[in-house]
Amino acid sequence: MTNLPSSHLTDVSDQPKTTDISESLRFTSEDDIGVLTLDRPAKRNALDDATVAALGEFFRTPPEVSAIVLTTVGEHFCAGLDLSEMAERDAVGGLRHSRSWHATMNAITESESPVIAVLQGGVIGGGLELATAAHLRVAEESAYFALPEGKRGLFVGGGASVRVPRLIGLSRVQDMMLTGRRFDAAEAESIGLVNYRVPSGEGQAKALELAASIASNSPVTNYAITQALPRIAEAGRDEGYMLEALMASVAQSSAEAKELMRAFLDGSGPKVRK
């Protein structure tokens, strides 16, 4: 059972620290924010088995930071599955390969630290599965989105058939897969596939701004949003209400919540503005 986080404080020093997670992944932390970078630009950041495994391992035992920005090197966020590794698998082998992707994407979605993906260029196939596993998505103007598996005699296997329809609806996903339709950044924002759209080159700055805002929240509230809210959304009405009430009672009892409420009441805390 996962323990509730109880403090903003971590062991992360004031100076950025960079750690190589694998040949294609590195993690940099500064203050209470982490940046995880996928670095395979020669492959348009396509995901090979080693990278998928390393991503899963990282998010199953993540560092203690309040938010993680997921970014990539080069012109494209991720071109999906590295087809050069695509092997002749029997049905059981294909099933196991797909389930390994599911385990990794679920580890990202279930991360206690909110994950913000920075998207540029191609966000294609498995790249879209990776992007939609994050909690928030920031798209640069250069970003475009596609699920081309249907045009290649394939079917999505990393969670797209579950996650993407919940964001944009079944009919739009069927359109993408049946016809090869692509969405640009403006269209993706309008249909809810991404949360923010910014000029090219400004995605990481926006994501870091969002991460700083998230880090200022009570960690118990962030935990509730990443862990309880998705389960409430999937629950029946009455079960959802009960889960909400239980989580609300836990959140409001935290020391951080009391401090933030005092700041709001005495006028020193942040206000909602137009």
C-alpha positions in Angstrom: 0.0 0.0 0.0 1.4 3.4 -1.0 1.8 5.9 1.8 0.3 9.4 1.4 3.0 12.0 0.9 3.2 14.4 3.8 5.6 17.2 2.9 6.8 19.4 0.1 10.4 18.8 1.3 12.7 16.4 -0.6 16.3 15.5 -0.6 16.8 17.3 -3.9 19.4 20.0 -3.6 19.3 23.5 -5.1 21.7 22.5 -7.9 20.3 20.5 -10.9 21.3 16.8 -10.8 21.3 14.7 -14.0 21.2 10.9 -13.9 21.4 8.5 -16.9 18.4 6.2 -16.5 19.3 4.2 -19.7 21.0 4.7 -23.0 18.0 6.7 -24.2 16.7 8.3 -21.0 18.1 10.8 -18.6 16.6 12.5 -15.5 17.4 16.0 -14.2 16.0 17.3 -11.0 16.1 20.8 -9.6 14.3 21.9 -6.5 11.1 19.9 -6.4 10.7 19.4 -10.2 12.1 16.7 -12.4 12.6 16.5 -16.2 12.7 13.1 -17.8 14.2 13.3 -21.3 13.9 10.7 -24.1 16.9 11.1 -26.3 16.7 9.1 -29.6 16.4 11.8 -32.2 18.0 9.7 -35.0 15.0 7.3 -34.6 12.5 10.2 -34.1 12.4 9.0 -30.5 10.7 5.8 -31.5 10.3 3.4 -28.5 12.3 0.2 -28.5 11.8 -2.5 -25.9 14.7 -1.3 -23.8 13.3 2.2 -23.6 9.8 1.0 -22.8 11.2 -1.2 -20.0 13.3 1.7 -18.6 10.3 4.0 -18.6 8.3 1.5 -16.7 11.0 0.9 -14.1 11.5 4.7 -13.7 7.8 5.4 -13.0 7.4 2.3 -10.8 10.0 3.7 -8.4 10.2 7.4 -9.2 12.3 10.0 -7.4 10.7 12.2 -4.8 9.7 15.3 -6.8 6.4 17.1 -6.9 6.0 17.0 -10.7 7.8 15.5 -13.7 8.1 17.0 -17.1 8.4 14.4 -19.9 10.3 15.8 -22.9 12.2 14.5 -25.9 15.2 15.6 -28.0 14.8 16.7 -31.6 12.0 17.7 -34.0 9.6 14.9 -33.0 8.1 13.9 -29.7 7.8 10.2 -30.6 7.2 8.3 -33.8 5.8 5.3 -31.9 7.0 1.7 -31.9 10.5 1.2 -33.2 9.6 -0.9 -36.2 13.2 -2.1 -36.7 12.6 -4.1 -33.5 9.4 -5.6 -34.7 9.8 -9.3 -34.6 7.8 -12.2 -36.0 5.8 -13.0 -32.9 3.1 -15.6 -32.4 -0.2 -14.5 -30.9 1.0 -15.2 -27.3 4.3 -13.3 -27.9 2.3 -10.3 -29.4 0.0 -10.4 -26.4 2.9 -10.3 -23.9 4.6 -7.5 -25.8 1.4 -5.4 -25.8 0.9 -6.1 -22.1 4.5 -4.9 -21.4 3.5 -1.5 -23.0 0.3 -1.4 -20.9 2.4 -1.9 -17.7 4.7 1.0 -18.6 1.9 3.4 -19.6 -0.1 2.5 -16.5 3.0 3.2 -14.4 3.1 6.7 -15.9 -0.6 7.3 -15.4 -0.5 6.0 -11.9 2.5 8.1 -10.9 2.0 10.0 -7.7 3.9 12.9 -9.2 1.9 14.5 -11.9 3.5 14.1 -15.4 3.4 16.8 -18.0 4.3 15.8 -21.5 5.9 18.4 -23.9 4.8 17.6 -27.5 6.4 18.7 -30.7 6.5 17.3 -34.3 5.2 13.8 -34.7 3.1 12.3 -31.9 2.3 9.1 -33.7 1.0 5.7 -32.8 2.9 4.6 -29.6 4.0 8.2 -29.2 0.4 9.2 -28.8 0.0 6.4 -26.3 2.9 7.7 -24.3 1.6 11.3 -24.5 -1.9 10.3 -23.3 -0.4 8.3 -20.4 0.7 11.7 -18.9 -1.6 13.7 -16.8 -1.2 16.9 -18.8 -0.1 17.6 -22.3 1.5 20.8 -23.7 1.6 20.9 -27.5 3.9 23.2 -29.5 2.5 24.5 -32.8 4.6 22.0 -34.8 2.9 19.0 -33.2 0.6 16.6 -35.1 -1.2 13.5 -34.0 -1.9 10.3 -35.7 -2.8 6.6 -35.2 -1.6 5.0 -38.5 -1.7 1.4 -37.3 -4.9 0.7 -39.3 -3.2 1.7 -42.5 -0.4 -0.7 -41.8 -2.5 -3.8 -41.2 -2.0 -3.4 -37.4 -4.0 -2.5 -34.3 -2.9 -0.2 -31.5 -1.3 -2.2 -28.6 -0.1 0.3 -26.0 -3.3 1.6 -24.6 -4.6 4.0 -27.3 -7.9 2.1 -27.7 -8.6 2.8 -24.0 -7.1 6.2 -23.3 -7.6 8.2 -26.4 -11.4 7.6 -26.8 -11.8 8.8 -23.2 -10.2 12.1 -24.2 -11.7 12.8 -27.6 -14.5 10.2 -28.1 -14.8 6.9 -29.9 -15.9 8.4 -33.3 -12.8 10.6 -33.6 -10.5 7.6 -32.8 -12.2 5.5 -35.4 -11.7 8.3 -37.9 -8.0 8.4 -37.1 -7.6 4.7 -37.4 -9.8 4.0 -40.4 -8.8 6.9 -42.6 -5.3 7.9 -41.2 -6.6 11.3 -40.2 -4.1 13.6 -38.5 -4.9 16.4 -36.1 -2.6 19.4 -35.8 -1.9 21.2 -32.6 -4.9 23.6 -32.9 -7.3 20.8 -33.6 -5.9 18.7 -30.8 -6.5 21.5 -28.4 -10.0 22.1 -29.6 -11.0 18.4 -29.2 -9.3 18.0 -25.8 -6.4 15.8 -26.9 -4.0 18.4 -25.4 -4.4 20.8 -22.5 -2.2 23.7 -23.7 -0.9 25.0 -27.1 2.1 27.2 -27.3 4.4 28.5 -30.0 7.2 26.2 -31.2 10.1 26.1 -28.9 8.1 27.2 -25.8 6.7 23.9 -24.7 9.2 23.1 -22.0 9.0 26.5 -20.4 5.2 26.2 -20.2 5.5 22.7 -18.8 8.0 23.9 -16.1 5.6 26.8 -15.3 2.8 24.3 -14.8 5.1 22.0 -12.8 6.0 24.9 -10.4 2.3 25.6 -9.9 1.6 21.9 -9.1 4.5 21.9 -6.7 2.9 24.7 -4.7 -0.1 22.5 -4.0 -0.6 20.4 -0.9 1.1 17.0 -1.7 -2.0 15.3 -0.3 -4.2 17.2 -2.7 -1.9 16.2 -5.6 -2.1 12.6 -4.4 -5.9 12.7 -4.4 -5.9 14.2 -7.9 -3.6 11.6 -9.4 -4.7 8.6 -7.4 -8.3 9.1 -6.3 -9.9 11.2 -9.0 -9.4 8.7 -11.8 -11.0 6.0 -9.7 -13.9 8.3 -8.8 -14.4 9.1 -12.5 -14.7 5.3 -13.2 -16.9 4.5 -10.2 -20.7 4.5 -10.0 -22.4 7.6 -8.8 -22.9 6.6 -5.2 -19.6 4.9 -4.9 -18.0 8.0 -6.4 -19.6 10.3 -3.9 -18.4 8.2 -1.0 -14.8 8.1 -2.4 -15.0 11.8 -2.9 -16.1 12.5 0.7 -13.4 10.2 2.1 -10.7 11.9 0.1 -12.0 15.4 0.9 -11.8 14.6 4.6 -8.3 13.3 4.3 -7.1 16.3 2.2 -8.6 19.0 4.4 -6.9 17.5 7.5 -3.4 17.9 6.2 -1.1 20.5 7.6 -0.5 22.0 4.2 -4.2 22.4 3.6 -4.6 24.3 6.8 -1.7 26.5 6.0 -3.0 27.3 2.5 -6.5 28.0 3.8 -5.1 30.4 6.4 -3.2 32.2 3.6 -6.4 32.4 1.5 -8.5 33.8 4.4 -5.9 36.4 5.5 -5.5 37.6 1.9 -1.9 36.5 1.4 -2.7 33.4 -0.7 -3.3 33.2 -4.5 -6.7 34.3 -5.8 -8.7 33.1 -8.7 -8.7 35.9 -11.3 -10.4 36.5 -14.6 
